[in-house]
Amino acid sequence: MSNRVNSRFSFWLPGPGYDRNLFSPEAVWASIDYIHANPVRRGLCESELEWRWSSAGFYADHFPVVSDVDRCDVQRPMTISRGVHA
């Protein structure tokens, strides 16, 4: 696979991307909640729990979950709501 923009096939989208280190439980869970909400924001489903490939159902104890999920061992701070919209 090539990541060159001018090649016939490009696996990655052009651009620098955006990555960062997550140093606090608030940042970890805000990122998880953000990722869970992506299909809803794109209009692919009305609830995070409806998106078949999401781990949102796993964290909300809503089963079945299609893929294996490694539980995040970082404790969710009490100031952060679950973020799941059922």
C-alpha positions as CSV (number, residue, x, y, z in Angstrom):
1,M,0.0,0.0,0.0
2,S,1.2,3.4,-0.8
3,N,0.5,6.7,1.1
4,R,1.8,8.9,-1.7
5,V,-0.9,11.3,-2.9
6,N,0.1,11.0,-6.6
7,S,0.1,7.2,-6.7
8,R,-2.8,5.2,-8.3
9,F,-3.8,4.0,-4.8
10,S,-3.7,5.9,-1.6
11,F,-4.6,4.1,1.6
12,W,-4.4,7.2,3.8
13,L,-6.0,10.5,3.1
14,P,-3.7,13.4,2.3
15,G,-2.9,15.8,5.1
16,P,-1.0,15.8,8.4
17,G,-3.7,14.1,10.5
18,Y,-4.2,14.9,14.1
19,D,-2.9,13.0,17.0
20,R,-2.2,13.8,20.6
21,N,-1.4,12.2,23.9
22,L,-4.2,11.8,26.4
23,F,-2.9,12.5,29.9
24,S,-6.1,12.7,32.0
25,P,-9.1,10.5,32.6
26,E,-11.3,13.4,31.3
27,A,-9.3,13.5,28.1
28,V,-9.5,9.8,27.6
29,W,-13.3,9.6,28.1
30,A,-14.0,12.7,26.1
31,S,-12.2,11.1,23.2
32,I,-14.0,7.8,23.6
33,D,-17.4,9.7,23.7
34,Y,-16.4,11.7,20.7
35,I,-15.6,8.6,18.7
36,H,-18.8,6.9,19.8
37,A,-20.8,10.0,18.6
38,N,-19.2,10.1,15.1
39,P,-21.8,7.9,13.3
40,V,-24.6,10.0,14.9
41,R,-23.0,13.2,13.7
42,R,-22.6,11.8,10.2
43,G,-26.3,10.8,10.2
44,L,-25.6,7.1,9.9
45,C,-27.7,6.3,13.0
46,E,-29.7,8.1,15.6
47,S,-28.0,6.7,18.6
48,E,-24.5,5.5,19.4
49,L,-26.0,2.2,20.5
50,E,-27.5,1.7,17.0
51,W,-24.1,1.7,15.3
52,R,-23.2,-2.0,14.9
53,W,-19.4,-1.6,14.9
54,S,-19.2,0.8,17.9
55,S,-18.0,-0.1,21.4
56,A,-20.6,2.3,22.8
57,G,-23.0,-0.7,23.5
58,F,-20.2,-2.5,25.3
59,Y,-19.6,0.5,27.7
60,A,-23.4,0.9,28.2
61,D,-23.9,-2.8,28.9
62,H,-26.1,-3.0,25.9
63,F,-25.6,-6.2,24.0
64,P,-24.9,-7.8,21.6
65,V,-21.6,-6.1,20.5
66,V,-20.3,-7.2,17.1
67,S,-16.6,-6.8,17.7
68,D,-14.3,-7.7,20.6
69,V,-13.6,-4.7,22.8
70,D,-10.8,-4.1,25.2
71,R,-12.3,-2.4,28.2
72,C,-10.7,1.0,29.0
73,D,-9.3,0.7,32.5
74,V,-9.2,4.4,33.0
75,Q,-12.0,5.3,35.5
76,R,-14.6,7.6,34.1
77,P,-14.6,10.8,36.2
78,M,-17.9,11.6,37.9
79,T,-17.9,15.0,36.1
80,I,-18.1,13.3,32.7
81,S,-21.5,11.9,31.7
82,R,-21.7,8.7,29.7
83,G,-22.4,10.4,26.5
84,V,-24.5,7.6,25.1
85,H,-27.8,8.7,23.6
86,A,-30.2,5.7,23.7
